[in-house]
Amino acid sequence: MLITNLPQHFLPFKLSSSLSILFLYFFYTFLLLVTNPINNHLVKAHVFIYAGCSQDKYQPNSPFASNLNSLLFSIVSSSSQVLYNSYALGNDSSAPQEGSIYGLYQCRGDLQLKDCATCAASAVSQINLVCSYTFGASLQLDGCYLRYENTDFLGKPDTSLRYNKCSKNQLGAGDGDFLRRRDDVLADLEGATGFKVSSSGSIEGFAQCVGDLSVEDCNSCVSDAVMKLKTMCGSAAAADVFFGQCYARYWASGYYHSSDSSNDDDVGKTVAIIVGVLAGVAVFIVLLSFCRKAVG
């Protein structure tokens, strides 16, 4: 699966039954962006982190396309009720094998349900932009995660590295107190069984596992993520590591308000603007279609 931290290609608009469902996602996200322009917590949850797309493509109007639309619709609906859910569609003996799809979404453990629903709707919109017509895709925003595949990955440990970031600020030998407190936070996070927050002095961090992992697999995944943080980022003032089924992050208080994080914010804003513009285009196309039918 190709992993990227920038959108690479975009889904062209076509008037089809599948697009009519996707249009609802775009338009819903557009309304959320317009009606929440100064909600900093909401904007933070929408920050784009990474996406991964499979190389294999499915055909429009295929059984897989139909089941994918059902999956994405279910995610948008369910995210206003629970922070995590998983799905298996089209895998019964009477269904075409090529239509099977497995998927999940998960929101960050400290989000309220309304913010989870907003984040999930944005993730659905963005995953169709970044990974159009692919048999497998994953997308991580700051506040939520979405993944689907045509093979069953649910409940299976996956510690493959998907994304990491180390801050530009590196601390020196005189910053022993910072490193000691950071290590205390990371040691505490290793006990995560789902979503866990920890802090020590000015150092904060959190870790989370995907909801289908067992307690043992979650502990193991976060421990590996913490080890990767230390080996890859050394004495960085902030660091993020995302595996296939868990992540660990730490930072010094105020770090995410500094200029060092501006690039990630710009990516999130860019994707949000694209989604909003495409939603407007979709509205125009649908209205134009209705007008043509009325004239005809």
Phi and psi in degrees as GROMACS dihedral restraints (atoms count N, CA, C in turn):
[ dihedral_restraints ]
;  ai    aj    ak    al  type     phi  dphi    fc
    3     4     5     6     1   -77.3    20    10
    4     5     6     7     1   127.0    20    10
    6     7     8     9     1  -107.4    20    10
    7     8     9    10     1   134.1    20    10
    9    10    11    12     1  -142.9    20    10
   10    11    12    13     1   154.1    20    10
   12    13    14    15     1  -111.7    20    10
   13    14    15    16     1    16.9    20    10
   15    16    17    18     1  -141.4    20    10
   16    17    18    19     1   141.3    20    10
   18    19    20    21     1   -59.8    20    10
   19    20    21    22     1   140.1    20    10
   21    22    23    24     1  -111.6    20    10
   22    23    24    25     1   -31.9    20    10
   24    25    26    27     1  -152.1    20    10
   25    26    27    28     1   163.5    20    10
   27    28    29    30     1  -129.2    20    10
   28    29    30    31     1   149.4    20    10
   30    31    32    33     1   -78.5    20    10
   31    32    33    34     1   121.7    20    10
   33    34    35    36     1   -71.9    20    10
   34    35    36    37     1   148.2    20    10
   36    37    38    39     1   -82.4    20    10
   37    38    39    40     1   129.3    20    10
   39    40    41    42     1  -136.1    20    10
   40    41    42    43     1   140.8    20    10
   42    43    44    45     1   -78.4    20    10
   43    44    45    46     1    98.3    20    10
   45    46    47    48     1  -143.2    20    10
   46    47    48    49     1   169.4    20    10
   48    49    50    51     1   -64.6    20    10
   49    50    51    52     1   -37.3    20    10
   51    52    53    54     1   -67.5    20    10
   52    53    54    55     1   -39.2    20    10
   54    55    56    57     1   -66.6    20    10
   55    56    57    58     1   -32.4    20    10
   57    58    59    60     1   -61.5    20    10
   58    59    60    61     1   -33.6    20    10
   60    61    62    63     1   -73.7    20    10
   61    62    63    64     1   -45.1    20    10
   63    64    65    66     1   -63.5    20    10
   64    65    66    67     1   -33.1    20    10
   66    67    68    69     1   -58.0    20    10
   67    68    69    70     1   -38.8    20    10
   69    70    71    72     1   -60.6    20    10
   70    71    72    73     1   -38.0    20    10
   72    73    74    75     1   -65.9    20    10
   73    74    75    76     1   -46.3    20    10
   75    76    77    78     1   -60.7    20    10
   76    77    78    79     1   -46.5    20    10
   78    79    80    81     1   -66.7    20    10
   79    80    81    82     1   -38.8    20    10
   81    82    83    84     1   -61.8    20    10
   82    83    84    85     1   -45.4    20    10
   84    85    86    87     1   -63.9    20    10
   85    86    87    88     1   -40.3    20    10
   87    88    89    90     1   -58.7    20    10
   88    89    90    91     1   -45.4    20    10
   90    91    92    93     1   -63.1    20    10
   91    92    93    94     1   -39.4    20    10
   93    94    95    96     1   -64.2    20    10
   94    95    96    97     1   -40.6    20    10
   96    97    98    99     1   -66.2    20    10
   97    98    99   100     1   -37.3    20    10
   99   100   101   102     1   -72.1    20    10
  100   101   102   103     1   -39.8    20    10
  102   103   104   105     1   -86.3    20    10
  103   104   105   106     1    -6.1    20    10
  105   106   107   108     1  -128.4    20    10
  106   107   108   109     1    52.6    20    10
  108   109   110   111     1   -71.2    20    10
  109   110   111   112     1   -21.3    20    10
  111   112   113   114     1  -120.8    20    10
  112   113   114   115     1    15.5    20    10
  114   115   116   117     1   -83.8    20    10
  115   116   117   118     1    95.3    20    10
  117   118   119   120     1   -63.2    20    10
  118   119   120   121     1   -36.8    20    10
  120   121   122   123     1   -63.6    20    10
  121   122   123   124     1   -39.9    20    10
  123   124   125   126     1   -68.1    20    10
  124   125   126   127     1   -44.4    20    10
  126   127   128   129     1   -60.5    20    10
  127   128   129   130     1   -41.7    20    10
  129   130   131   132     1   -60.3    20    10
  130   131   132   133     1   -41.3    20    10
  132   133   134   135     1   -63.4    20    10
  133   134   135   136     1   -25.0    20    10
  135   136   137   138     1   -88.1    20    10
  136   137   138   139     1    -3.6    20    10
  138   139   140   141     1   -61.9    20    10
  139   140   141   142     1   126.4    20    10
  141   142   143   144     1   -74.1    20    10
  142   143   144   145     1   131.2    20    10
  144   145   146   147     1  -110.0    20    10
  145   146   147   148     1   -57.8    20    10
  147   148   149   150     1  -158.5    20    10
  148   149   150   151     1   164.9    20    10
  150   151   152   153     1  -143.7    20    10
  151   152   153   154     1   151.0    20    10
  153   154   155   156     1  -132.6    20    10
  154   155   156   157     1   135.3    20    10
  156   157   158   159     1  -127.6    20    10
  157   158   159   160     1   136.2    20    10
  159   160   161   162     1   -70.9    20    10
  160   161   162   163     1   161.4    20    10
  162   163   164   165     1   -81.4    20    10
  163   164   165   166     1   -30.6    20    10
  165   166   167   168     1   -75.5    20    10
  166   167   168   169     1   142.1    20    10
  168   169   170   171     1  -117.0    20    10
  169   170   171   172     1   148.3    20    10
  171   172   173   174     1  -102.8    20    10
  172   173   174   175     1   163.1    20    10
  174   175   176   177     1   -91.2    20    10
  175   176   177   178     1   141.5    20    10
  177   178   179   180     1   -57.7    20    10
  178   179   180   181     1   147.3    20    10
  180   181   182   183     1    65.6    20    10
  181   182   183   184     1    15.5    20    10
  183   184   185   186     1   -84.6    20    10
  184   185   186   187     1   166.8    20    10
  186   187   188   189     1   -56.3    20    10
  187   188   189   190     1   -36.4    20    10
  189   190   191   192     1   -65.9    20    10
  190   191   192   193     1   -42.2    20    10
  192   193   194   195     1   -60.6    20    10
  193   194   195   196     1   -41.8    20    10
  195   196   197   198     1   -64.1    20    10
  196   197   198   199     1   -44.4    20    10
  198   199   200   201     1   -69.1    20    10
  199   200   201   202     1   -32.7    20    10
  201   202   203   204     1   -64.9    20    10
  202   203   204   205     1   -42.8    20    10
  204   205   206   207     1   -60.7    20    10
  205   206   207   208     1   -41.0    20    10
  207   208   209   210     1   -63.8    20    10
  208   209   210   211     1   -41.8    20    10
  210   211   212   213     1   -61.4    20    10
  211   212   213   214     1   -49.2    20    10
  213   214   215   216     1   -65.4    20    10
  214   215   216   217     1   -38.1    20    10
  216   217   218   219     1   -62.7    20    10
  217   218   219   220     1   -41.7    20    10
  219   220   221   222     1   -64.2    20    10
  220   221   222   223     1   -37.4    20    10
  222   223   224   225     1   -64.2    20    10
  223   224   225   226     1   -46.7    20    10
  225   226   227   228     1   -60.0    20    10
  226   227   228   229     1   -41.5    20    10
  228   229   230   231     1   -69.8    20    10
  229   230   231   232     1   -44.3    20    10
  231   232   233   234     1   -72.2    20    10
  232   233   234   235     1   -29.5    20    10
  234   235   236   237     1   -66.7    20    10
  235   236   237   238     1   -14.4    20    10
  237   238   239   240     1   -85.0    20    10
  238   239   240   241     1    -2.2    20    10
  240   241   242   243     1  -119.3    20    10
  241   242   243   244     1   -35.8    20    10
  243   244   245   246     1  -140.3    20    10
  244   245   246   247     1   154.8    20    10
  246   247   248   249     1   -81.8    20    10
  247   248   249   250     1   -15.1    20    10
  249   250   251   252     1  -145.1    20    10
  250   251   252   253     1   143.3    20    10
  252   253   254   255     1  -160.0    20    10
  253   254   255   256     1   153.0    20    10
  255   256   257   258     1  -130.5    20    10
  256   257   258   259     1   159.1    20    10
  258   259   260   261     1  -144.2    20    10
  259   260   261   262     1   149.6    20    10
  261   262   263   264     1  -137.6    20    10
  262   263   264   265     1   115.6    20    10
  264   265   266   267     1  -123.2    20    10
  265   266   267   268     1   145.5    20    10
  267   268   269   270     1    69.2    20    10
  268   269   270   271     1    22.9    20    10
  270   271   272   273     1  -107.7    20    10
  271   272   273   274     1    11.7    20    10
  273   274   275   276     1   -82.3    20    10
  274   275   276   277     1   163.3    20    10
  276   277   278   279     1   -63.4    20    10
  277   278   279   280     1   -25.5    20    10
  279   280   281   282     1   -86.0    20    10
  280   281   282   283     1   -10.6    20    10
  282   283   284   285     1   -91.6    20    10
  283   284   285   286     1   150.7    20    10
  285   286   287   288     1   -60.8    20    10
  286   287   288   289     1   132.3    20    10
  288   289   290   291     1   -60.3    20    10
  289   290   291   292     1   -34.4    20    10
  291   292   293   294     1   -70.8    20    10
  292   293   294   295     1    -7.7    20    10
  294   295   296   297     1   -93.8    20    10
  295   296   297   298     1    -3.8    20    10
  297   298   299   300     1   -63.3    20    10
  298   299   300   301     1   137.5    20    10
  300   301   302   303     1  -146.6    20    10
  301   302   303   304     1   140.6    20    10
  303   304   305   306     1  -125.6    20    10
  304   305   306   307     1   138.0    20    10
  306   307   308   309     1  -157.0    20    10
  307   308   309   310     1   168.0    20    10
  309   310   311   312     1  -157.9    20    10
  310   311   312   313     1   162.1    20    10
  312   313   314   315     1  -137.6    20    10
  313   314   315   316     1   155.8    20    10
  315   316   317   318     1  -150.6    20    10
  316   317   318   319     1   133.5    20    10
  318   319   320   321     1   -99.3    20    10
  319   320   321   322     1   154.9    20    10
  321   322   323   324     1   -58.8    20    10
  322   323   324   325     1   141.4    20    10
  324   325   326   327     1   -63.8    20    10
  325   326   327   328     1   -16.4    20    10
  327   328   329   330     1   -98.8    20    10
  328   329   330   331     1     4.7    20    10
  330   331   332   333     1   -81.5    20    10
  331   332   333   334     1   143.5    20    10
  333   334   335   336     1   -75.0    20    10
  334   335   336   337     1   159.2    20    10
  336   337   338   339     1   -59.9    20    10
  337   338   339   340     1   -37.4    20    10
  339   340   341   342     1   -65.8    20    10
  340   341   342   343     1   -36.5    20    10
  342   343   344   345     1   -73.9    20    10
  343   344   345   346     1   -32.7    20    10
  345   346   347   348     1   -62.6    20    10
  346   347   348   349     1   -45.2    20    10
  348   349   350   351     1   -61.9    20    10
  349   350   351   352     1   -40.9    20    10
  351   352   353   354     1   -64.2    20    10
  352   353   354   355     1   -45.1    20    10
  354   355   356   357     1   -64.9    20    10
  355   356   357   358     1   -43.4    20    10
  357   358   359   360     1   -63.7    20    10
  358   359   360   361     1   -40.4    20    10
  360   361   362   363     1   -63.1    20    10
  361   362   363   364     1   -39.7    20    10
  363   364   365   366     1   -66.6    20    10
  364   365   366   367     1   -40.7    20    10
  366   367   368   369     1   -63.3    20    10
  367   368   369   370     1   -40.8    20    10
  369   370   371   372     1   -61.5    20    10
  370   371   372   373     1   -45.0    20    10
  372   373   374   375     1   -61.7    20    10
  373   374   375   376     1   -45.2    20    10
  375   376   377   378     1   -71.7    20    10
  376   377   378   379     1   -35.3    20    10
  378   379   380   381     1   -67.0    20    10
  379   380   381   382     1   -28.7    20    10
  381   382   383   384     1   -77.5    20    10
  382   383   384   385     1   -21.8    20    10
  384   385   386   387     1   -79.6    20    10
  385   386   387   388     1   -45.5    20    10
  387   388   389   390     1   -79.5    20    10
  388   389   390   391     1   -36.4    20    10
  390   391   392   393     1  -125.9    20    10
  391   392   393   394     1    61.4    20    10
  393   394   395   396     1   -71.2    20    10
  394   395   396   397     1   133.1    20    10
  396   397   398   399     1    61.6    20    10
  397   398   399   400     1    27.8    20    10
  399   400   401   402     1  -100.6    20    10
  400   401   402   403     1   146.5    20    10
  402   403   404   405     1   -72.1    20    10
  403   404   405   406     1   -15.6    20    10
  405   406   407   408     1  -147.6    20    10
  406   407   408   409     1   142.3    20    10
  408   409   410   411     1  -159.2    20    10
  409   410   411   412     1   149.6    20    10
  411   412   413   414     1  -140.4    20    10
  412   413   414   415     1   146.1    20    10
  414   415   416   417     1  -145.3    20    10
  415   416   417   418     1   129.0    20    10
  417   418   419   420     1  -114.0    20    10
  418   419   420   421     1   118.4    20    10
  420   421   422   423     1  -101.7    20    10
  421   422   423   424     1   171.3    20    10
  423   424   425   426     1   -60.7    20    10
  424   425   426   427     1   -33.1    20    10
  426   427   428   429     1  -106.1    20    10
  427   428   429   430     1    -6.1    20    10
  429   430   431   432     1  -160.8    20    10
  430   431   432   433     1   165.1    20    10
  432   433   434   435     1  -136.4    20    10
  433   434   435   436     1   140.6    20    10
  435   436   437   438     1  -137.6    20    10
  436   437   438   439     1   137.9    20    10
  438   439   440   441     1  -149.7    20    10
  439   440   441   442     1   142.7    20    10
  441   442   443   444     1  -144.4    20    10
  442   443   444   445     1   151.7    20    10
  444   445   446   447     1  -146.0    20    10
  445   446   447   448     1   163.4    20    10
  447   448   449   450     1   -93.8    20    10
  448   449   450   451     1     2.6    20    10
  450   451   452   453     1  -122.8    20    10
  451   452   453   454     1   154.8    20    10
  453   454   455   456     1   -77.3    20    10
  454   455   456   457     1   112.8    20    10
  456   457   458   459     1  -111.8    20    10
  457   458   459   460     1    -3.9    20    10
  459   460   461   462     1   -65.0    20    10
  460   461   462   463     1   131.2    20    10
  462   463   464   465     1    76.9    20    10
  463   464   465   466     1     3.2    20    10
  465   466   467   468     1  -101.5    20    10
  466   467   468   469     1   125.1    20    10
  468   469   470   471     1   -56.6    20    10
  469   470   471   472     1   138.5    20    10
  471   472   473   474     1  -146.0    20    10
  472   473   474   475     1   103.5    20    10
  474   475   476   477     1  -108.0    20    10
  475   476   477   478     1    25.4    20    10
  477   478   479   480     1   -69.3    20    10
  478   479   480   481     1   139.6    20    10
  480   481   482   483     1   -74.6    20    10
  481   482   483   484     1   122.8    20    10
  483   484   485   486     1  -102.2    20    10
  484   485   486   487     1   -33.6    20    10
  486   487   488   489     1  -165.1    20    10
  487   488   489   490     1   143.7    20    10
  489   490   491   492     1  -146.5    20    10
  490   491   492   493     1   152.9    20    10
  492   493   494   495     1  -145.3    20    10
  493   494   495   496     1   132.2    20    10
  495   496   497   498     1  -116.5    20    10
  496   497   498   499     1   135.8    20    10
  498   499   500   501     1   -64.9    20    10
  499   500   501   502     1   156.1    20    10
  501   502   503   504     1   -70.4    20    10
  502   503   504   505     1   -27.2    20    10
  504   505   506   507     1   -77.4    20    10
  505   506   507   508     1   117.2    20    10
  507   508   509   510     1  -111.3    20    10
  508   509   510   511     1   133.7    20    10
  510   511   512   513     1   -89.3    20    10
  511   512   513   514     1   149.8    20    10
  513   514   515   516     1   -95.8    20    10
  514   515   516   517     1  -173.0    20    10
  516   517   518   519     1   -64.0    20    10
  517   518   519   520     1   -22.5    20    10
  519   520   521   522     1   -81.1    20    10
  520   521   522   523     1     1.0    20    10
  522   523   524   525     1  -104.4    20    10
  523   524   525   526     1    42.7    20    10
  525   526   527   528     1   -61.2    20    10
  526   527   528   529     1   -35.3    20    10
  528   529   530   531     1   -64.7    20    10
  529   530   531   532     1   -40.6    20    10
  531   532   533   534     1   -61.2    20    10
  532   533   534   535     1   -48.2    20    10
  534   535   536   537     1   -64.9    20    10
  535   536   537   538     1   -37.5    20    10
  537   538   539   540     1   -64.9    20    10
  538   539   540   541     1   -44.3    20    10
  540   541   542   543     1   -68.1    20    10
  541   542   543   544     1   -37.6    20    10
  543   544   545   546     1   -61.4    20    10
  544   545   546   547     1   -44.4    20    10
  546   547   548   549     1   -64.0    20    10
  547   548   549   550     1   -35.2    20    10
  549   550   551   552     1   -63.1    20    10
  550   551   552   553     1   -42.5    20    10
  552   553   554   555     1   -63.9    20    10
  553   554   555   556     1   -46.3    20    10
  555   556   557   558     1   -65.6    20    10
  556   557   558   559     1   -38.1    20    10
  558   559   560   561     1   -63.2    20    10
  559   560   561   562     1   -38.7    20    10
  561   562   563   564     1   -67.1    20    10
  562   563   564   565     1   -38.9    20    10
  564   565   566   567     1   -65.4    20    10
  565   566   567   568     1   -27.2    20    10
  567   568   569   570     1   -62.2    20    10
  568   569   570   571     1   -16.4    20    10
  570   571   572   573     1   -89.3    20    10
  571   572   573   574     1    13.3    20    10
  573   574   575   576     1   -63.1    20    10
  574   575   576   577     1   138.3    20    10
  576   577   578   579     1  -119.6    20    10
  577   578   579   580     1     5.0    20    10
  579   580   581   582     1  -175.2    20    10
  580   581   582   583     1   -98.1    20    10
  582   583   584   585     1  -115.6    20    10
  583   584   585   586     1   130.5    20    10
  585   586   587   588     1  -139.0    20    10
  586   587   588   589     1   135.7    20    10
  588   589   590   591     1  -115.1    20    10
  589   590   591   592     1   142.7    20    10
  591   592   593   594     1  -145.2    20    10
  592   593   594   595     1   153.2    20    10
  594   595   596   597     1  -152.1    20    10
  595   596   597   598     1   152.7    20    10
  597   598   599   600     1  -151.1    20    10
  598   599   600   601     1   110.9    20    10
  600   601   602   603     1    61.7    20    10
  601   602   603   604     1  -125.3    20    10
  603   604   605   606     1   -88.8    20    10
  604   605   606   607     1     1.5    20    10
  606   607   608   609     1   -98.6    20    10
  607   608   609   610     1   130.7    20    10
  609   610   611   612     1  -127.3    20    10
  610   611   612   613     1   157.9    20    10
  612   613   614   615     1  -167.6    20    10
  613   614   615   616     1   161.8    20    10
  615   616   617   618     1  -150.7    20    10
  616   617   618   619     1   159.9    20    10
  618   619   620   621     1  -140.0    20    10
  619   620   621   622     1   155.2    20    10
  621   622   623   624     1  -154.3    20    10
  622   623   624   625     1   143.6    20    10
  624   625   626   627     1  -111.0    20    10
  625   626   627   628     1   153.4    20    10
  627   628   629   630     1   -64.3    20    10
  628   629   630   631     1   143.4    20    10
  630   631   632   633     1   -64.1    20    10
  631   632   633   634     1   -13.2    20    10
  633   634   635   636     1   -92.5    20    10
  634   635   636   637     1     3.6    20    10
  636   637   638   639     1   -84.3    20    10
  637   638   639   640     1   145.4    20    10
  639   640   641   642     1   -72.0    20    10
  640   641   642   643     1   165.9    20    10
  642   643   644   645     1   -58.9    20    10
  643   644   645   646     1   -43.9    20    10
  645   646   647   648     1   -64.3    20    10
  646   647   648   649     1   -45.0    20    10
  648   649   650   651     1   -66.9    20    10
  649   650   651   652     1   -33.9    20    10
  651   652   653   654     1   -65.1    20    10
  652   653   654   655     1   -47.9    20    10
  654   655   656   657     1   -56.6    20    10
  655   656   657   658     1   -44.5    20    10
  657   658   659   660     1   -65.7    20    10
  658   659   660   661     1   -41.6    20    10
  660   661   662   663     1   -64.7    20    10
  661   662   663   664     1   -46.2    20    10
  663   664   665   666     1   -67.0    20    10
  664   665   666   667     1   -38.2    20    10
  666   667   668   669     1   -60.3    20    10
  667   668   669   670     1   -42.5    20    10
  669   670   671   672     1   -64.8    20    10
  670   671   672   673     1   -37.8    20    10
  672   673   674   675     1   -65.6    20    10
  673   674   675   676     1   -41.7    20    10
  675   676   677   678     1   -62.8    20    10
  676   677   678   679     1   -43.9    20    10
  678   679   680   681     1   -61.5    20    10
  679   680   681   682     1   -40.7    20    10
  681   682   683   684     1   -65.4    20    10
  682   683   684   685     1   -38.6    20    10
  684   685   686   687     1   -56.4    20    10
  685   686   687   688     1   -46.7    20    10
  687   688   689   690     1   -69.0    20    10
  688   689   690   691     1   -42.0    20    10
  690   691   692   693     1   -74.2    20    10
  691   692   693   694     1   -34.6    20    10
  693   694   695   696     1   -86.4    20    10
  694   695   696   697     1   -31.5    20    10
  696   697   698   699     1  -112.3    20    10
  697   698   699   700     1    -7.0    20    10
  699   700   701   702     1    54.2    20    10
  700   701   702   703     1  -119.9    20    10
  702   703   704   705     1  -103.1    20    10
  703   704   705   706     1    32.6    20    10
  705   706   707   708     1   -62.2    20    10
  706   707   708   709     1   146.6    20    10
  708   709   710   711     1   -69.4    20    10
  709   710   711   712     1   -20.1    20    10
  711   712   713   714     1  -155.3    20    10
  712   713   714   715     1   149.3    20    10
  714   715   716   717     1  -157.0    20    10
  715   716   717   718     1   147.3    20    10
  717   718   719   720     1  -131.2    20    10
  718   719   720   721     1   138.3    20    10
  720   721   722   723     1  -135.2    20    10
  721   722   723   724     1   125.9    20    10
  723   724   725   726     1  -117.1    20    10
  724   725   726   727     1   121.3    20    10
  726   727   728   729     1   -98.1    20    10
  727   728   729   730     1  -179.7    20    10
  729   730   731   732     1   -61.4    20    10
  730   731   732   733     1   -31.6    20    10
  732   733   734   735     1  -132.7    20    10
  733   734   735   736     1    12.5    20    10
  735   736   737   738     1  -162.6    20    10
  736   737   738   739     1   168.1    20    10
  738   739   740   741     1  -150.7    20    10
  739   740   741   742     1   161.1    20    10
  741   742   743   744     1  -140.1    20    10
  742   743   744   745     1   140.3    20    10
  744   745   746   747     1  -142.8    20    10
  745   746   747   748     1   147.0    20    10
  747   748   749   750     1  -146.2    20    10
  748   749   750   751     1   160.0    20    10
  750   751   752   753     1  -164.6    20    10
  751   752   753   754     1   158.2    20    10
  753   754   755   756     1   -80.7    20    10
  754   755   756   757     1   143.5    20    10
  756   757   758   759     1   -52.5    20    10
  757   758   759   760     1   133.0    20    10
  759   760   761   762     1    87.5    20    10
  760   761   762   763     1    -6.1    20    10
  762   763   764   765     1   -60.2    20    10
  763   764   765   766     1   -43.0    20    10
  765   766   767   768     1   -76.0    20    10
  766   767   768   769     1     3.0    20    10
  768   769   770   771     1  -104.9    20    10
  769   770   771   772     1     4.2    20    10
  771   772   773   774     1   -93.1    20    10
  772   773   774   775     1   171.5    20    10
  774   775   776   777     1   -69.7    20    10
  775   776   777   778     1   -17.5    20    10
  777   778   779   780     1   -65.2    20    10
  778   779   780   781     1   -23.5    20    10
  780   781   782   783     1   -99.1    20    10
  781   782   783   784     1     7.0    20    10
  783   784   785   786     1   -65.5    20    10
  784   785   786   787     1   -31.3    20    10
  786   787   788   789     1   -63.4    20    10
  787   788   789   790     1   -43.7    20    10
  789   790   791   792     1   -63.6    20    10
  790   791   792   793     1   -41.1    20    10
  792   793   794   795     1   -62.5    20    10
  793   794   795   796     1   -40.0    20    10
  795   796   797   798     1   -63.2    20    10
  796   797   798   799     1   -39.8    20    10
  798   799   800   801     1   -62.6    20    10
  799   800   801   802     1   -45.8    20    10
  801   802   803   804     1   -61.2    20    10
  802   803   804   805     1   -42.7    20    10
  804   805   806   807     1   -65.9    20    10
  805   806   807   808     1   -38.4    20    10
  807   808   809   810     1   -62.3    20    10
  808   809   810   811     1   -46.9    20    10
  810   811   812   813     1   -63.0    20    10
  811   812   813   814     1   -40.6    20    10
  813   814   815   816     1   -62.5    20    10
  814   815   816   817     1   -41.1    20    10
  816   817   818   819     1   -63.9    20    10
  817   818   819   820     1   -42.7    20    10
  819   820   821   822     1   -60.8    20    10
  820   821   822   823     1   -45.1    20    10
  822   823   824   825     1   -59.6    20    10
  823   824   825   826     1   -43.7    20    10
  825   826   827   828     1   -63.5    20    10
  826   827   828   829     1   -43.5    20    10
  828   829   830   831     1   -64.0    20    10
  829   830   831   832     1   -44.2    20    10
  831   832   833   834     1   -65.3    20    10
  832   833   834   835     1   -33.9    20    10
  834   835   836   837     1   -62.0    20    10
  835   836   837   838     1   -42.8    20    10
  837   838   839   840     1   -63.0    20    10
  838   839   840   841     1   -40.5    20    10
  840   841   842   843     1   -63.1    20    10
  841   842   843   844     1   -40.9    20    10
  843   844   845   846     1   -62.7    20    10
  844   845   846   847     1   -40.9    20    10
  846   847   848   849     1   -59.2    20    10
  847   848   849   850     1   -45.5    20    10
  849   850   851   852     1   -61.7    20    10
  850   851   852   853     1   -44.3    20    10
  852   853   854   855     1   -64.2    20    10
  853   854   855   856     1   -43.3    20    10
  855   856   857   858     1   -65.2    20    10
  856   857   858   859     1   -43.3    20    10
  858   859   860   861     1   -63.9    20    10
  859   860   861   862     1   -39.9    20    10
  861   862   863   864     1   -63.8    20    10
  862   863   864   865     1   -39.0    20    10
  864   865   866   867     1   -63.1    20    10
  865   866   867   868     1   -43.6    20    10
  867   868   869   870     1   -62.4    20    10
  868   869   870   871     1   -40.1    20    10
  870   871   872   873     1   -63.1    20    10
  871   872   873   874     1   -41.7    20    10
  873   874   875   876     1   -63.9    20    10
  874   875   876   877     1   -40.9    20    10
  876   877   878   879     1   -65.0    20    10
  877   878   879   880     1   -37.5    20    10
  879   880   881   882     1   -67.2    20    10
  880   881   882   883     1   -40.6    20    10
  882   883   884   885     1   -68.9    20    10
  883   884   885   886     1   -40.4    20    10
